[in-house]
């Protein structure tokens, strides 16, 4: 799978003086509902907030468009970005040059002329020039806008270039798609013969869903698609995304299983036309509506299952740029070490045998534990380092002699842990010990006898000295074995506990909603670990815009794209659902594990909401605020009912220390052609209590707010921009607030 480069729009983690861009604006807005507002039943994704502009920036000029009959859909959102950059003296020439080449590329790509590929290559070079220019502009606001435009160009080129290589938008050809399942039946017979002799056969049958395939073959030998195609895609996706060990991969490459893979690709294939694909991409770029994203994800999967190499190349570009990671977490090793428990000193009795001789006494063990990061560009790679000192006072008996020893053993243990896309690997602990022993005293049974006592002492001391190295080596081996066992046991126990907490709190709820998560990439440096995740089902997209970078001195930073939030809401199952408010609260609490998201308001418990069939709940992250949109097909509060409208709630984060609250800003906006003033007043009464201005929504768990080990850290960044929420905890300092927009600035959708 091709993974797009990780984009960022600020000079973040390399910047020593980052600023906190606090979310929110002071823009006031009156709630308006015009008679011309388009009802939800027609196309809810295209409605705009009252008094707002469209989702894309307005263009200051009117760039040339391709002919009306062209197969090429103009990249309106990108052209709008270029128009804004053309207003700035630093970026005017670059934006004009890019637009000029775009004008030429459209017709060339539509007709498949030889100029298309060189023009795409020229745009790629110009994108690189734009990236360098953005670096030269430093922290100026225009630099961030330029980076966004460069990335918008890059992600389209990932689509345009392979299409140009294939011959343009008219080059779909006559690819044949065969849905006849009879050849698959013959392959299944061969696979059965292979698995019947394997003890792992039942597990592979479940993994490959062979019984479901067999049922389809027997019932529909000449199936034309639909159910068979979906099943084949599901199995193929599992083969791609489920981490497999090397022996498992080799097993799947055996003859019958390789033939099964080819048959599944044949059944899963379905035609995708380039002209439909580029139009779908531009539609999604305009508004990033979840239902448009689902359509694009479906086309991406169909391309991936195509037999044509050109279409597989297009699928790789889409996968890398439009199903990119939508969650990123970075943690500094200093913060991780704060949460390692201190090991108390251990006082123990000694009752052991060394070189066949009993040893008795007491010991004191002091241990210090810390995490060490091992640089690795492909995965999380860390080591648990244990530094210990064992001080012992012992006595041992050998024949008539008793030896009194003081010893000090210094040991260093380490245990490496690797976490990557293929899972977790825990290495055995390694321990190195250095033991130093001093003979404190010596007594023999002959000490009271003149001459003989002194001679016995000398002989015993000499024998002890001869065996000193052997004794020390055995003591070191015993301490190493004990320390190794203890490190292994404690590490696995703690990892097991932590893994169970993550599994129950994060992984299982997401898995129940078919949202993964998928580890896209991981990286370890000497100071930080970074993880990039995609929270999405196989039929949903990830991020497609550059993320904000965190301040350089962050102890922990976190970025989440609106696609992750919208994917989560979509999987809750509200599209087309009809629920009372208590039922809605219960569903959200049960599926999102968030009981406080909606205020308990018994006064409106008789309200019944029928959500729209698509994009029922949607969040947009724009211009310092979260915009929550509810698409309602029908709302009934006896004896009244209202149909086909949207509810928009603007939420502004308020940051103080380690506390972040979402405050409702201004009045609730209602969009719908059938709403008169009386209807607006009644509906605001319902939703005004559900989203009360007097009850901010705390979004940082109390465990973080009240954690004493974080007492010197505060939120040094909280930005909401271009689809992303970016947050960072770092050393306390005065936060610099984001400048509010002009008073008459329109809200973005």
Beta strands, then each sheet from edge to edge (+ up, - down):
strand 1: 327-332
strand 2: 346-354
strand 3: 357-373
strand 4: 380-398
strand 5: 401-420
strand 6: 423-426
strand 7: 430-444
strand 8: 518-524
strand 9: 528-534
strand 10: 556-561
strand 11: 578-580
strand 12: 608-611
strand 13: 617-622
strand 14: 625-637
strand 15: 640-656
strand 16: 659-671
strand 17: 697-698
strand 18: 713-721
strand 19: 724-731
sheet 1: 8+ 9- 1+ 10- 19+ 18-
sheet 2: 2+ 3- 4+ 5- 6+
sheet 3: 2+ 3- 4+ 5- 7+
sheet 4: 11+ 12- 14+ 13-
sheet 5: 11+ 12- 14+ 15- 16+ 17-
end
